[in-house]
Amino acid sequence: MSNLDSLDTIVSLAKARGFIFQSSEIYGGLSAVYDYGPLGVELKRNIQNIWWKDMTQRHENIVGVDAAVFMHPKVWEASGHIEGFNDPMIDDKQSKKRYRADMLIEDCILNLAKDGKKEKAAEIQELLNTSGTRKNLAKDLYDIIIENEIKAPDSGAFDWTEVRQFNLMFKTAFGATSSEDDGVYLRPETAQGIFVNYKNILDTSRVSVPFGIAQTGKAFRNEVVARQFVFRMREFEQMEMQYFVEPGTDSNAYALWKKKRLSWHKSIGIREENLRFSDHPKDKLAHYALAAVDVQYKFPIGWQEVEGIHNRSDFDLTQHQKLSGKKLDYFDQKNNKRYVPYVIETSIGLDRCILMVLCDAYREEEVNGEKRTVLKMHPELAPIQVGVFPLVKKSGLQEVARKIEAELIEHYSVRYDETGSIGKRYRRLDEAGTPFCITVDFDTIETDNKVTIRYRDDMSQERIPLNKIAYAIKEGIKDWKPS
Ligand code: GAP
């Protein structure tokens, strides 16, 4: 069992071990923007590479694309982001602090439930659930806040502005002589880069419906409430795939991708009991969606979305067709018919996925009266997969250890370490999530040509011959199960 009761534990570990740092920290930091350190960048790349391989190379009908962050401003008109990509915000007039109105209400519900006022909590929850067809969401949320006398968490005041909608896109000037008209947006999702390349890919690759286009890349959102570490960031990375299907087959494809994506989360070692689906109620669907479901993970802050799976219908292609004037339909030669494909989208936040992996892997254990902190993550994700140590800093042992390092480095990420006691070296790599450690000792060079392999999860140790190290690691990865 994980004994993680707060995100703060992960924030501290991530900083102390060089996974994740606050951006521009020496200047006091930049809110909701983070940098990945040496261990973090390896973990990030490992997750990204696994996703890429699983989504593209393991599906012969899914190809990749890498679109630019900047896109023609019309893209965001077509997608509905200029009109509708808003968060409802409300300001406390006393403290001048800004809150996301729906989150303010959710926090109030949580506090009521904690204080045992379950009926009142359920009543407000019901109001929140039924609030807003999207048009009058701001007014509905305002009414809930006023009628239930929800106070500002920081000042305790009950002195609110109206709820206003706040567009989440960052706008910037384009070119040296830019005017208002030259404004471009930093993309708030990678998906639109896929839609605008759909025709290029159809014309140049040997794909036919059903087929998918996958992309990973940065997205930017000026989140009103930016907190909870890398869970909600203003600059983050998405891994998205749009699967183009014939209308009428979309429900089946949606069900298939739901299944596939949940299996993917389990395949990267996330414990089943910490994963679930949460369907979006029909009246809360995004403007483009016919159906939507979140894959949620049980974070220390509660069940939260890690990935969204959406049936986007033909909304995006039809919109781009309308605004660009270019035909974006598909000709099905076999059946001699034309249609605009429907799209099933899978969209996962890479940073949120990293947070999920860290939370799921984190354990504190007591070993011989001392605390052991260990990240029991899937060996394929581990930033350092193998530690190689000479028992002591002595010629003879060092050369053999260096030779093992040189051989393993062709296949795994390896860390050679000869400083400190063996126990300390194990602990350091336990905190980095390293699943295997190899120790060369005097018996290795004097008597048996064997090394000790130590397994991270149960700390068990075995003597194995030098020529069986690579095999033992390969088997260890293959047989690994979350514990
Ligand atoms: N193209 C669809 C789309 O962007 P979304 O539900 O808004 O859908 C998809 O975002 C995923 O992107 C989310 O499930 C989440 O993992 C990630 N994400 C969204 N906003 C984020 C933020 N501010 N910080 C970190 N990750 C975010």
Boltz pocket constraint, residues with backbone or C-beta under 6 A from the ligand:
constraints:
  - pocket:
      binder: B
      contacts: [[A, 188], [A, 189], [A, 190], [A, 191], [A, 221], [A, 223], [A, 230], [A, 231], [A, 232], [A, 233], [A, 234], [A, 236], [A, 237], [A, 238], [A, 240], [A, 305], [A, 306], [A, 307], [A, 308], [A, 345], [A, 347], [A, 348], [A, 349], [A, 350], [A, 351], [A, 352], [A, 353]]
      max_distance: 6.0
